[in-house]
Amino acid sequence: MFRIILSATFLFFSVKSFSQELIQNGSFEELNNEPCGLTTSAIDFDNDVLFWQVANLGTPDIFLTTIDSSCWNFQDNSTYDGPIGIKGSQLPHSGVSFLGFFAYTIPGLNQREYLQVELSSAMIEGNEYIVEFYVSLADFTEVSVDNVGAYLSVNPVSASNDGPLDFEPQVQFSTFIDDTETWVLIADTIVASNNFNYITIGNFNDDQNTSTQLNEGGGTCVGCYGAYYFIDDVSITALSANNVQDLSTYNSLKIYPNPFNSIIKIQSEYLLQNVKININDASGKLVFSESSANGNEFILDLNSLQKGVYFIDVTHKTGMQTLRLIKVEN
């Protein structure tokens, strides 16, 4: 498993390869009902959010920008005044709705909430995929945690209680996700070890194996205990040799192929001046840098980079553009 992305979404423009999206209703926009208030049962959640279901007795919540502002789950600034404290203020990463779940509650209770969905088609064993989703720590929640991940399975997983699911997630970020202001991208490239049909998202560690970090200013309202995360835009896309020649375009720049093997070309419709090209890996470490006085085509040999996900910054006299790059096998 390769390095996981942790990046505030305003830092880059994300470009995906042109391949089938396997997540159904990944942005949670397809709802059978727009509830006003907490989700009080797993049955209600399963009925309200098209395709998605809970994996245990925990009950994730639905947040909307389209309901009355007095509703507990209105975003981004609910006027609800009690008795249960609101979780925080956030706008959707996209669309008008997103979900929220507890990754940790009161120490020792081992309570969890999980989101699960059946894929539109099974992943193919041996093929590579990008798995990604966006999360944001709720403003008024007490702590952040160091274990949020995604488990892929052939069959749905479930439990008849509200405790942790005992599985090893293929995608997991093992550092505190404590950003309450922006959406954070969790992503990884994986090789499917089976023909997976389901993805389940949450914290798969018990309380003893979950570290917590205090969220300054949080935990002061009724119901604001533990670690609560907003989530939006879940995605699984395939990487294949057929995608290597796809063209990625952002404004006047064309960067291709993306995904790439070793050589990429950057082209512009216009002459660029004072060009500087930086490439960072998923942790933010600079792995490549090149400068040029001017030009409208730049050829980069990136054969030495390891397979994985990178971010390329192209800075020139009139601005900067950032794109995501995917390195596949040489």
N, C-alpha and C positions, 0 to 999 in steps of 0.2 A: 504494500500500500504506500502510495506516495504522499508527499507533504500536503497538508490541508491548508486551504486558503482561509485567512482571517483578514477581512478588509472592509472598511467602511465603504458603502456603495457610492458615495459621492466622489470617490477618488478615481474612478475609471468608468469607461464605457465598455460594457461586456458584450462580446461577440461570440456567438455559438456557431459550431459547425452545423451544416445543413443536414440534419438527420432526425429520425423520428423521435418525438417526445413521448416517453413512456408513462409519465405521471398523468393521471386523470384528475382534472380540476385542481391542478397544482397551485393556483393562486386563490383558491377558495371563493371564487366569484359565483359559482353555481350553487345556489341555496334553494331548498324547498320552502324555507321559512326564514324570516328575519326576526329573530327573537329579541325582546327587550328585557335584558337582565341576565343573570347567571344561567348557565346550562346546568340543570339539576339532576339529569339522568343520562346514562349512556344511550338509552333508547332515543331520547330527544336529540342528542348529538347525531347519532346515526341517521335519523330521519331528516334532520335539518341540512346537513352538509352532504351534497351529492357525492357518491363514491367512497367517501371517507368514513371510518369507523374507529371506535376506541378499542384498545387491545386488552384492557382490564376494566375494573370498576371505577377508575378515575374518569372525570368528566371535563375535558378541555372546553374552552369557551369561544364564542363567536363574537368578534368585534366588527362594528360597522360604522360607516360615516353617513349612512342613509336613514337611520332611525332617529327618533326624537332625542334631543340632547339631554333630557332628564333620565334616559335609560342608563343603567350601570355600565353597559358595554358600548355606549356611544363613544366615538373617537373623532377628533383628537382631544377635545376638552369637554368631558361630561359634566353636567350640572347636577348629577345625582348627589344627594346629600345624606345618604345612609339608609340602614345602619351598617352595611358592609362597605368597607373602604374600596374606592376604585383603585385599579392596579397601576395606572399611570397614563401618560399622554403620548400617543404615537399615531402617525398617519400610515396607511398601508404602503408597503413597498411598491405595490402596483394595484390598480383597481380601487375598489371601495370597501374591501373586507379583508380580514386576516384572522388568525386563531391565536389562542393563548393556552399554555399548559404549565403545570407545576413539575419542575425537575427535582424538587426537594421541598419538604414541608417542615414539620417540627422534628428536631433531632430525636432519633430513636424510633419514630413511628414508621419509617420506611414506606412512605406514601409516594406514588408516582402517577403521572398522567401520560398517556401515549397516543399518538396519531398513527393510523394505519390505512393504507390504500392498496387495492389490487392494481397492478400495472395493466396498461392497455394491451400489452403483449409481453410474453416472457422474455427475460434477458437470455442471451445465448451463451452457454458455458464456453469459456475461453476467450470471449470477446471483451474489449475494453469499453468502459462507460465513464461518463462524468456524472457524479451524484452531487447535488448541491441544494441548499436551502438557506433562507435568510432568517436570522433571529435578532431580537433586541430585548435586553433585560428590562422588565417593567420598572418604571421610575420608583415606585414606592415599596417594592418588594424588599425584604430584609437583607438577603445575601445573593451573591452569584455563586455558581458552582463550576467545577472543572471537568465535568463529564456530560456533554450533549452529543448524541450521535444517531446514526441510522443503521438499522439492522435489516438486511435483505434475506428473504426466505422463500422457499418453494411454496409452502403452505402458510395460511394466516397463523399468527401466534396469539395466544390469549391466556388470561388468568382470571380466576373467579374471585379475586380480591383486588385491592388497590395498591399492592406491593410492587417492587421492582421485578421486571422480567429478566430472567437469568440467561441472557444471550450475549455473545460477543459481537458488538457492532462492527461492520466492515468500515464504516466511516465514523470517526470520532475526533472531536477537538478536546485535547486534554490540558487546556489552559483556561483560566477564568474568562468567561464572556461577560463583561461587566459594563458594556456600552449601553446607556439608556437613551442616548440622543439619536443615534443613527442605526440603520440596519447593518448587520454583520453577516458576511457570506461565509458559510461553512461548506467546503467542497473538497472532493478528492477524485482522482482517477483510480478506478479499480478494474481488475480482471475478474469477470464473473466466474466463480468456482462452481456454479450450478445454474440451472435454468430457473432463475429466481422469478417469482410471480408477485411478491409483496414487498413493501418497504414499511418499516415501523420506526418512528422517530421519538426520542426521549432520552432519559438518563437510565442506563442499564446497570449502573452500580448501586449497591445498597448504601445506606447512610454511613456505615463504617468505612467504606472505600470511596466516599465522595468528600472532597475538601470544599470548604465554604470560605467566602471572602465577604466581609461586611460591605454592604451598599450604603454609603454615607447618605443620611437623610431618609433612608427607607425603614420599613418595619414599624412605623409609628401609628398605623391605622389598623382598624379591625379587619382581619383577613389578609394582612400584608406580610404575614410570616413567610419563611422559606424563600425559595428561588422560583420566580415565575417569569416565563419567557413568552414574548410574542413571536409568531412564526408566519412566514409568507413565502410564496413562490418556490415551491418544491419542484425539482426537475431531475430527470434522468435522461441523458442523451448518449447515443452510441458513438464511439470513435471507430472508424474503419478506413482501410486504404482507399475506399471509394470517395472519402471526404477530403483527401489530401489536396486536391486541386481546387477546392472551393475558394471563392474570392470573398474577402472580408473588406467592407468599405465603411469608412467613417468620415463624413464631410468630404473634403477634397482628397483624403488619403486612401490608398488601396494597399493593403498588406496581404501578401499571399505567397505560398499556400498557407492555409491555417485550418486544420492542423498541419504541421510541417515536419519534415525529416531532418534536414540539415541546413538548407539554404532558403532564406526568405528574401522577397523583394518588397521594397516600399516605394510606391509611386504616387506622385501628386499631379493634379491637373495644372498646377501653377508652380513657378519657380520658388523654391523655399530658400531663405537666407539664414545664415548663422544656425545651422542645424546641429542639434545634439541628440543622440539616440541612447537612451539608457534602458536596460532590461533588468528587472528584479525578479527573484524567485518568489514563491508563495509566502515566504517569511518576511519579505521586504529587503532581502540582501541583494546588493548590486552584483550582477554576474556578467554584465557586458556593458561597455560604453564606447561610443564612437562619435567623433565630431567631424563636420564638414562645413566649409564656407558657404556653399550653396549648391543647389541641384534640384532635380525633380524625380530622380530615381536612385535608390540606394540598395545595394546588394550586400546582405549580411551572411557570413558563414557561422552558423550556430551549431555545428556538428558536435562541439565539445560539451554542450549542455546535456544534462541528464533528462530522461523522459519525465514529463510532468507539465504543470501549468505555470506560466510566466506572465508578467505584465510589462509591456513595452511603452515607454514614454518618448514621444517625438516632440521635441521642443524646437521652435523656430521663431523668427522675428515677430510673427504676428500671433503667436500663441503656443499652446501645447495640447496634444491629443494623446490619449491613453487607450490602449487596447489589450485584451487578453489574448495570449498565444498559447497553443497547446503543442508540446513536443511529443511526437510518437517515436517508434523505433526507427533507427537509422537503416 
